């Protein structure tokens, strides 16, 4: 099964306060070697930022913090190419299937993983990864669930990202260390480009 994030190994989690930053941010990520981004709906600017990037071919843009079927409709209409949710909600999955957009649902327990696999999903967001055991949790889940592929999110950093990616059950890592809020608010896209380049080089 193809990766829902376009084969990317690093998925920046982006919280934008101003949709006007969307293109400069995308330029910085691409220049740094990252060609995927999860723009969250945690702010009012998120949806407009996704829409602003809908025609770009050099970066795969998805939507994060999807909590309802209605938000699925919103992000699909805005041009998102994948959806990420913090938990597993069958209503969100059904709407994603109906709208033809891949979903990476959040899971934190064996029950949630089993439910997601039972609905045909393989690519799962392990969240919050650090708080539920990090790499040890992935090792434990990989035994009974050999078909599951994980994208750890929550507590992923330059110090542990490469360790996560070295595990066969991890298809990508998700985090915000290359898109820190202070750099975004200051419009410091040079810093974001450099942090992205370092992330790619380290992994």
C-alpha positions in Angstrom: 0.0 0.0 0.0 1.4 3.4 -1.0 2.3 5.8 1.8 -0.4 8.4 2.3 2.2 11.1 2.8 3.7 10.6 -0.7 6.6 8.5 0.5 8.0 11.3 2.7 10.0 10.2 5.7 9.7 13.5 7.5 6.3 15.2 7.9 6.5 18.7 9.5 3.5 19.6 11.6 2.7 23.2 10.7 0.7 25.7 12.8 0.2 28.9 10.8 -1.2 32.1 12.1 -1.2 33.8 8.7 -2.0 32.1 5.4 0.3 34.6 3.6 3.2 32.6 5.1 2.1 29.4 3.2 4.2 29.9 0.0 7.4 31.2 1.8 7.1 28.2 4.2 6.7 25.7 1.3 9.7 27.3 -0.5 11.8 27.0 2.7 10.8 23.3 3.3 11.5 22.3 -0.3 14.8 24.2 -0.4 15.8 22.3 2.8 14.9 18.9 1.2 11.5 18.3 2.7 8.6 17.8 0.2 5.7 17.2 2.5 3.8 19.2 5.2 0.9 18.6 7.5 -0.9 22.0 7.9 -3.1 21.7 11.0 -6.5 23.2 11.5 -5.6 24.5 14.9 -5.8 28.0 13.7 -8.2 29.9 11.4 -5.4 30.3 8.8 -4.9 26.5 8.3 -7.6 26.0 5.8 -6.6 29.1 3.7 -3.0 28.0 3.8 -3.9 24.6 2.4 -5.9 26.2 -0.3 -3.1 28.6 -1.2 -0.8 25.6 -1.8 -3.2 23.4 -3.7 -1.6 23.8 -7.1 2.0 23.3 -6.1 3.6 20.2 -7.5 6.9 20.3 -5.5 5.3 19.5 -2.1 2.6 17.2 -0.8 0.3 19.2 1.4 -2.0 17.4 3.9 -4.3 18.6 6.6 -3.9 17.8 10.3 -6.0 17.9 13.5 -9.1 16.6 11.6 -11.8 16.0 14.2 -15.0 15.8 12.2 -16.5 14.7 8.9 -17.2 18.3 8.1 -13.6 19.2 8.4 -12.8 16.4 5.9 -15.1 18.1 3.4 -13.4 21.4 4.1 -9.8 20.2 3.6 -10.7 18.1 0.5 -12.3 21.2 -1.1 -9.2 23.2 -0.2 -7.0 20.7 -2.0 -5.4 18.7 0.8 -3.9 15.4 -0.4 -4.0 13.5 2.9 -5.7 13.9 6.3 -4.3 13.3 9.8 -6.4 13.0 12.9 -5.2 12.8 16.5 -7.4 9.8 17.2 -9.4 7.1 15.4 -12.9 8.2 14.6 -15.0 5.9 12.2 -17.0 8.9 11.1 -13.9 10.7 9.9 -12.7 7.6 8.2 -16.0 7.1 6.4 -16.0 10.6 5.1 -12.4 10.3 3.9 -13.3 7.1 2.0 -16.3 8.8 0.5 -14.2 11.8 -0.6 -11.2 9.8 -1.8 -8.5 11.2 0.6 -6.1 8.9 2.5 -6.4 9.2 6.3 -3.6 8.6 8.9 -5.6 8.2 12.1 -4.0 8.6 15.6 -3.7 5.5 17.7 -2.4 5.0 21.2 -3.6 1.5 22.2 -3.7 -2.0 20.9 -7.5 -1.8 20.6 -7.3 1.3 18.4 -4.6 -0.3 16.2 -6.7 -3.4 15.8 -9.8 -1.4 14.9 -7.9 0.6 12.3 -6.4 -2.5 10.7 -9.8 -4.0 10.7 -11.0 -1.1 8.6 -8.2 -1.6 6.1 -5.8 1.1 7.4 -2.1 0.3 7.7 -0.5 3.7 8.0 -1.2 5.0 11.5 -0.1 8.0 13.6 1.3 6.9 17.0 0.2 9.7 19.2 1.4 11.0 21.6 4.4 8.9 20.9 6.7 10.0 23.8 4.0 9.7 26.4 2.9 6.2 25.5 6.4 4.7 25.4 8.0 5.9 22.2 10.2 3.4 20.4 9.5 0.8 23.1 5.8 1.0 22.3 6.4 0.6 18.6 8.5 -2.5 19.3 5.7 -3.9 21.5 3.0 -3.2 18.9 5.0 -4.5 16.0 4.8 -8.1 17.4 1.0 -8.7 17.4 0.5 -6.2 14.5 3.1 -6.9 11.8 1.0 -5.2 9.1 0.9 -1.9 10.9 3.1 1.0 9.9 3.6 3.9 12.3 4.3 7.6 12.1 5.3 8.6 15.6 4.2 12.1 16.6 4.5 13.9 19.9 8.0 14.2 21.4 9.8 13.4 18.2 13.0 15.5 18.0 16.4 15.6 16.2 17.7 13.5 19.1 15.4 10.5 18.5 14.0 10.8 14.9 16.7 8.7 13.3 16.2 5.9 15.9 12.5 5.9 15.1 13.1 5.7 11.3 15.5 2.9 11.8 12.7 0.6 12.9 11.0 -1.3 10.1 7.5 -0.5 11.4 8.0 3.2 11.1 7.2 4.8 7.7 7.7 8.4 8.7 8.2 10.7 11.6 6.1 13.7 12.4 7.1 16.8 14.3 7.5 20.6 14.5 11.2 21.0 15.3 12.0 22.3 11.8 9.0 24.7 11.8 9.2 26.3 15.3 6.4 28.7 16.1 8.8 31.6 16.8 10.4 31.3 13.4 7.0 31.1 11.7 5.7 34.2 13.6 8.9 36.1 12.8 8.9 35.1 9.1 12.3 33.6 9.5 12.1 31.2 6.6 15.9 31.1 6.3 16.0 29.4 9.7 13.3 27.0 8.7 15.2 26.1 5.6 18.4 25.4 7.6 16.5 23.4 10.2 14.9 21.3 7.4 18.3 20.8 5.7 19.7 19.6 9.0 16.8 17.2 9.6 17.2 15.7 6.2 21.0 15.3 6.6 20.6 13.7 10.0 18.0 11.2 8.8 
